[in-house]
Amino acid sequence: MRKTLLLTALLAAMGSMVTGCAPLIFGGAVAATGTAVSTATDRRSTGSVVNDEVLEKRIPWEISQKLGETPSHITATSYNGKVLLTGEVPTESARAIASEVAKTSLDVGEVINELAVQENVGAMQRLSDSTLATKVRSRIIATENVYLNQMKVTVDRGIVYLMGLVTPEENKIACETAAKTSGVVRVISVCEVMNAEQIKQRMRDMQVEPSVVTEGQTAQVVE
């Protein structure tokens, strides 16, 4: 009997621990005051999250099949079906082909083509971009107003691209924070901007707990 009670107590304690840790694993980020914890939930549906992951892998492959031996470096970043193309291609024709392939790819809602017509940049520039992206993400997280599961940060040749589903105020905060990061050339936001109530309704429609929403008046893109 004592062993049974001990096992029951242990399982209960473990269950409590798992429940307490779950927001840290699945919520992406938390903000706590005392015992109250607010979890920032992804504003995309589960299907959209999976679809974005697929698009980011499939589209560069589809473009490479179309361009053949053409020397290029193309990255696709997708958020809620909106696809951003970054990197380098050798000609305007290759740039147009890449855009058309992405637009006709399955489940793509919109394409933003930011491909540069130039020679591929070197490994040092790629490393610099990767490091800069990490710095920008860290600074955005530190604002405690914008969560990275609401936004994606892509850096190409020092240019920061922000994608996500955010309020005007969240967009403004993220843009200004990124712009103040050392090494950033400019900031381009291609976020889908909605007011706070629209986002909350969207979350209710997905039958999940509404995420933390930072409200404001105007959006700002920093060049």
C-alpha positions in Angstrom: 0.0 0.0 0.0 2.8 2.4 0.9 4.6 1.6 -2.3 1.4 2.3 -4.3 0.9 5.6 -2.5 4.6 6.5 -3.2 4.3 5.6 -6.9 1.1 7.6 -7.2 2.7 10.7 -5.6 5.7 10.4 -7.8 3.6 10.1 -11.0 1.6 13.1 -9.9 4.7 15.2 -9.3 6.1 14.2 -12.7 2.9 15.1 -14.3 3.0 18.5 -12.7 6.6 19.0 -13.8 5.8 18.1 -17.4 2.8 20.4 -17.4 5.0 23.2 -16.1 7.7 22.7 -18.7 5.4 22.2 -21.7 5.0 25.9 -22.5 8.8 26.2 -22.7 9.0 23.4 -25.3 5.9 24.0 -27.4 5.1 27.6 -26.8 8.3 29.0 -28.2 8.6 31.7 -25.5 6.9 32.6 -22.2 6.5 35.7 -20.1 5.9 35.2 -16.4 4.8 37.5 -13.5 4.7 35.7 -10.2 2.9 32.4 -11.0 1.1 33.6 -14.1 2.6 32.3 -17.4 1.6 33.6 -20.8 2.5 31.4 -23.8 3.1 32.8 -27.2 1.4 30.4 -29.5 2.2 30.1 -33.2 -0.4 32.1 -35.1 -0.3 29.7 -38.0 -2.4 26.5 -38.1 -0.5 23.2 -37.7 -1.1 22.5 -41.4 0.4 25.9 -42.3 3.5 25.3 -40.2 4.1 21.9 -41.9 3.4 23.3 -45.3 5.9 26.1 -44.8 8.6 23.6 -43.9 7.8 21.6 -47.1 7.9 24.7 -49.3 11.2 25.9 -47.9 12.8 22.6 -49.1 10.8 21.9 -52.2 10.9 25.3 -54.0 14.7 25.6 -54.2 14.8 22.1 -55.5 12.1 22.8 -58.2 14.0 26.0 -59.2 17.3 24.2 -59.5 15.7 21.6 -61.7 14.4 24.3 -64.0 17.7 26.3 -64.1 19.8 23.3 -64.6 23.6 24.0 -64.5 23.0 27.8 -64.1 25.2 28.9 -61.2 23.0 30.3 -58.5 22.3 30.3 -54.7 18.6 30.4 -53.8 16.9 30.2 -50.4 13.2 30.1 -49.9 11.6 31.2 -46.6 7.9 30.6 -46.1 5.4 31.9 -43.6 1.8 31.0 -43.9 2.2 30.2 -47.6 4.0 33.5 -48.4 7.4 32.7 -49.9 10.4 34.9 -49.9 13.2 34.2 -52.3 16.7 35.4 -51.4 20.2 34.7 -52.8 21.9 35.3 -56.1 21.3 34.4 -59.7 23.4 35.3 -62.8 20.8 36.8 -65.1 17.4 38.6 -65.0 16.1 35.6 -67.0 17.1 33.2 -64.2 15.5 35.5 -61.7 12.2 35.5 -63.6 12.3 31.8 -64.0 12.8 31.3 -60.2 9.8 33.6 -59.5 7.6 31.8 -61.9 8.5 28.3 -60.6 7.8 29.5 -57.0 4.5 31.0 -58.0 3.2 27.8 -59.6 4.4 25.5 -56.8 1.7 23.8 -54.9 0.2 25.6 -51.9 2.1 28.9 -52.5 -0.1 31.9 -51.8 2.4 34.7 -52.6 6.0 35.1 -53.8 8.3 38.0 -52.9 11.4 37.8 -55.1 14.4 39.5 -53.6 17.0 37.5 -55.6 20.0 39.6 -56.6 21.4 39.4 -60.1 25.1 39.0 -59.4 27.8 36.4 -58.7 27.2 34.1 -55.7 28.6 35.5 -52.5 31.4 33.7 -50.7 31.4 31.5 -47.6 32.5 34.4 -45.4 29.5 36.5 -46.3 27.2 33.5 -45.7 28.7 33.1 -42.2 28.4 36.8 -41.5 24.7 36.6 -42.5 24.1 33.6 -40.3 25.7 35.3 -37.3 23.8 38.5 -38.0 20.5 36.6 -38.1 21.2 35.1 -34.7 22.0 38.6 -33.3 18.8 40.0 -34.7 16.7 37.2 -33.3 18.2 37.6 -29.9 17.5 41.3 -29.8 13.9 40.8 -30.9 13.4 38.2 -28.2 14.9 40.6 -25.7 12.1 43.2 -26.4 9.6 40.8 -24.7 7.0 42.2 -27.1 7.6 40.0 -30.2 8.1 36.2 -30.2 10.0 34.4 -32.9 7.2 31.8 -33.4 5.2 34.8 -34.7 8.0 35.8 -37.0 10.9 34.5 -39.2 14.2 36.4 -39.6 16.2 35.9 -42.8 19.5 37.8 -43.6 21.0 38.0 -47.0 24.1 40.2 -47.7 23.4 42.1 -44.5 19.8 42.8 -45.5 17.3 41.7 -42.8 13.9 40.3 -44.0 11.1 39.9 -41.5 8.2 37.6 -42.1 5.2 36.8 -39.9 1.7 37.5 -38.7 1.9 40.5 -36.5 0.2 43.7 -35.3 1.3 47.1 -36.5 3.1 47.7 -33.2 4.8 44.3 -33.2 6.0 45.0 -36.8 7.3 48.5 -35.8 9.2 47.1 -32.7 10.8 44.3 -34.7 11.8 46.6 -37.6 13.3 49.2 -35.3 15.1 46.5 -33.2 16.6 44.9 -36.2 17.7 48.2 -37.7 19.6 49.1 -34.5 21.7 45.9 -34.7 25.3 46.4 -35.7 26.0 45.1 -39.2 22.5 45.4 -40.6 22.4 47.1 -44.0 18.7 47.6 -44.1 15.5 46.0 -42.9 12.6 44.9 -45.1 9.4 43.7 -43.5 7.1 41.5 -45.6 5.0 40.6 -42.6 1.2 40.1 -42.8 -0.1 42.9 -40.6 -3.4 42.6 -38.8 -4.9 44.4 -35.8 -5.0 42.7 -32.4 -8.6 41.7 -32.5 -8.2 40.1 -35.9 -5.3 38.0 -34.6 -7.2 37.0 -31.5 -10.2 35.9 -33.6 -7.9 34.0 -35.9 -6.5 32.1 -32.9 -10.0 31.4 -31.6 -11.0 30.0 -35.1 -8.0 27.7 -34.8 -9.3 26.7 -31.4 -6.1 27.5 -29.5 -5.3 29.9 -26.7 -4.9 33.4 -28.1 -1.2 34.4 -28.2 0.3 37.4 -26.5 -0.6 40.4 -28.7 1.2 43.7 -28.6 -1.2 46.4 -29.8 -0.3 49.8 -31.4 -1.2 52.3 -34.1 1.2 52.3 -37.0 3.6 50.0 -38.7 7.1 51.0 -39.8 9.6 49.6 -42.2 13.2 50.8 -41.7 15.4 51.2 -44.7 
